[in-house]
Amino acid sequence: MKYGLTLLVVFFIGSQAFGQEMLNKIRNESARTIRKDGDTAFWRWKRGGIFNANLSQGSLSNWAAGGDNFSLSVNSYFNYFLYYKKGRQNWDNNFDMNLGYVQTTSLGSRKNDDRFDILSKYGYKIDSTGKWYMSGLFNFRSQYFDGYTYSNNVPNFASSFLSPAYIFLSAGFDSKTSDKLSIFLSPLTARWTIVANNILAAQGKYGVPKGQNVMQDVGLFATINHNNVIAKNINYRGRLDLFSNYSNKPENIDVFMTNFFSFKINKYFSANYNLDLIYDDDVRLFGENKNAPGMQIKSMMGIGYTRPLNINKKMPNGTTKKEIR
């Protein structure tokens, strides 16, 4: 796994070579100052996001080639961001949520996507160029509903709310070399892995020792966030997290990578592609004896309704002006 990390990083960062317009406008507005009562250091909020929902349905009747008589799939993605900037201070907040559901005649109903992710990063500018920040980061990631793996269509309970959940608390440096790329590096990061469900905890799932609900690790952490307009109607949003556990095989780096591509069709509809990659050396559910780590891959594609949420800017005098969508 460690030999493939270089390729992942090159792929993730390399896409910054393409043009970008939307995020530039948001960031440039955040950096712009307006004088008030002779003071150029003032606060400004930026907020907005996107909602996407894809629906597909199929049915068969007396179909000689065979297949499920009925199938229904619903997938959704929601993002909301809240940015704050005042003088040397910079505070970025993001909330991401994925939910998916599929139902077929032969397999019944089950979820095929379930994740929520909260990322908050506060930085204080330490150079005159505005590209380097001393920062603190908080990240919380889990899911909402019970999850199952299936063997011969027999469900096996595998996950639940807060089982697992991951909490990161970091102190480090944030490099914002452009409006579309942020690289945060922390030499000292605490990570908590939570398995709140006692049934799963008794099995020692997700690397937490059997009978325990929480495991704490300390290590090196890096996160790369990339937002880009690849072409006129193609938007990309991605994130790559890397964590090296100082006390347990630091060379086996844990990877969390999420990619979201949006191909705009018109004002309300777009084609979307989501690709998530996870490698956790403590999650040993694979191989012949289900005791080996492996790359987890989730790929979703669909065409559906996409709606940017209102983006407003709050002026120093308290009035609100509508921003570009």
N, C-alpha and C positions, 0 to 999 in steps of 0.2 A: 504493500500500500504506500509506503513512504517514497518509493521510486516514482510513483505516479503523481505526487503532489506538485512537482515542478510544472508538469503539463497542465494541471488544473489551474494553477496560478497564472501561467502565461495565457491560457484561454480566457480567463476571467478578466484580466487587466487589458489584454490586447484589444478588446472591443472598444476601448476608449478612443481609438483613432478616428472613429466615425463622428460626424457632426452632431451637435446637440443644441436645441433651442429652448424647449420648455423649461427645463430646470435652470438654465442660464438666466431666464427672465425672473424666476422666483428668487434665486440667490442674489442677482444684481440689485433687485429691489430691496432685499434684506440689508445689503451692504450700503445702500444709499443713505445719506444723512440729510435731515431737514432741520434748519435752525429754529429754535424756539426759546424765546427769552434770553438770547445770546448764548445758549448752551447747545453745542453740536452733539453731545453724547445723550442720546435718547433711546427709548425702547421701541421695538416693532415686532409684531407677531405675524407669522405666515401660517395659514392652515388650509387644508384641502385634502383631496384623496381621489379614490376611484372605486366604483362598484361594478362588478362583472358577474353575469349569470348565464350559464349555458344549459340548454335543455334539449335532449334528444329522445325520441320515442319511435318504436317500431312494433309492428304486429304482423302475424302470419296466419293464414287460414287455408287449410288443405294445400299446403306448400310441399310439393313432391320432393324438393331438395332438402327439406328438413330445416330445423332451427327452432328457436324459442317462439312460442305463440305471441308472447308479449315481452317487451323490454322498455324500460324507462331509466333515464340517467339525468341527474341534475347535479351541476357543479357550480360553485360560486367562489368569488375572490373579492375581498374587501381590504382596502388600505386607507388609513387616515394618518396624516402627518401634522405636526404642530411644531413650528420653528420659532425660536426667540433669539433676538440679537440686540445687544446694547453695549456700545463701546467695545471693549475687549472680550466681552462675554458672548458665548454662543451655546444655545441649548437646543438639541435636536431630539424630537420624539416621534416614533413611528409605531403604529399598530397594524399588524397584518393578520388576516384570518382566511382560512380555506375550509370549505365544507363541501362534501360530495356524497351523493346517495345513488345507488343503482338497484333496480329491481328487475328480475327476469323470472319467467315461468319455471325454469328448471332449477335455478340457484336460490330463489327467494330474494329477500331484501337484505342489503348490507351497505355499510358505508365504504366509500373508496377514497375519501379524503377528509381529514380532520386535523386542523392545526390552528393555534393562535400564538402570536409572537409579539412581545412588547419590548421595544428597544429605546432606551433613554441615554443620551450622551451629553454631558456638560463639559465645555471647554473654555479655557482662558488663554487668549492669544499671548504668545511669548516672543514674537518677532515682529519686525516692522513691515514685512511683506504680507502678513495675514494668512500665511500658509501653515503655520505650526501652532498647535494648541497643547497645553497641558490639560489632560482630560480625565474624567471619571466616567465609567460606563456601567449601566445596569441592564441586564437582559433576562427575560423570563419567557420560557417556551413550554407549552404543554398542549393538551387536547381537551375536548369537551365530553365525548361519549365513549362508551365501551367499544373496544376493538377486538376482532377475532382473526386468527389464522385458520385456514381451512385445509384439511387433508381428507380426500375422498368425499368432499362436501360435508364433512363433519366439523362444526365450529369448535375451536379451542380458544378459551379466554386468554387474551394476550396483553391488553392495555385498558386504561380507564382514565377518568379525570384525575390529574396529578399523578398518574402512574403510566409512563414516567413524566416528570417535570424537571426542567433544568433551569438553574439560576446562576448567572454569572455576575460577579462584582469585580471591577477592574480599575486600576489606576495606571495611566500611561500617557503616551503622546499620540496626537492625531494630526496627520498630514492631509491638508486639503489643497492639493496642487492644482486642482481645477474645480469648477462648479459641478462636474459630473462624477468626481471620484474622491472618495475619502478612505484613508488607510489608517487604522488605529492599531497600535502595538503596545502591549502591556507585558512587562517582565514579571509582574506579580498579579495573578488573578486567582480568585477563589471560585470554585465551581461546586455547586451542590446538586447531586442527583437524588431526586425524590421518587419513592414508590409508596404512595399513601395507601393503596389497597393492600390489605393484610394477606389476601390469598396470593397475590403476586409476590409480596414481600417474603412470604414463607418459602417461595420457590427460588429466591435469590435472583430475580429478574433484573436486567439492565445494569448488571455489575454491582448492585447493592448487596452486601453480605446477607445471607439468609436470616430471616427474623428481624432485620433492621429496616427502617423506612427511609433513612437518609444516609448518604455517603458524601463526604467532603474531600475535594482534591485541590491542590495548589499547583499552578503551572504557568507556562507561557501562553499568551493568547493574542491572536491577531484577527481582525475583522476588516474586510474590504467591502465597501458599499459603492455600487456603480449604478447611475441613472443616465440613460442616453437616448437621444432620438437618432436612431440609425439611419432612417430615411424619412421622407415627408410624412408618411402614414405608418411608420414602424417605430414603436417605443420599446425600450428594454429597461428592466429593473432587476438588479441582481445583487446577491450578497454571498460572500464566502467567509466562513469562520473556521479558524484552525486553533486547536488546543493541544498542548504537549504537557502531559502530567509528569511533574518532576520526580515523583516518588514511585512511579510504576511504568516502566518501559517508555521513557520520554521520546524515543525514536519512533514509536508508533503513534503518529499524530491523528487525532480525531478530526473529522471533516464534516461540516454542515454547509451545503451549498444550495441556494435556491435561485431559479431563473424564471422570469416572467416576460414573455414577448407578447405584444399586442399589435395586431395588424388591422388598422382602421379601415372599415368599409364605407361607412357614412357617419353621420352625427351620433347615432345611437347604437350601431351594430359594428362588431369587430370579430375577427378570428383571433384566438388566443392559444398560446402554448406555454405550459408550465413544466419545468424539469427540476426535480429535487434530488440531490445526492447526499447520502449520509454514510459515513464510516465511523463507527465507534468501537474501539478495540475491546471495550467491556461488554458489548452486546454480542453474545455468542449463541446464535440461534440457527446457524447454518452448517453446511457440511453433512456428511453421512450420519454423524451422531449428534447433530445439532449442538456442537460445542466449539464452533469456530466463528471468528468474526468475518464479516463480508460487506461488500458495498450494497447499500440499500438504494434502490432507484425508483422514483415515482415520476411517471410521464403522463400528462393530461393535455388533450387538445380538443378544441370545440369552437363553435360559432354561436354568438349570443349577444345579449344586451349589455352594453357598456355605457356607464354614465359617470363623467367626472363630477365630483362633488364641488359645491361652491367654494371658491378661494377668495377670502376677504382679507383686506389689510386694515388694521386699526391704526388710525393716525394719532399723533401725540395729543391733539385737542379732543380726543374721545370720539370723533365721528368715524363712521365706517364707510369705506369706499369699495365697490365691487371690483375684484381683480379679474385678470384674464383666466378663462377656463382652459 
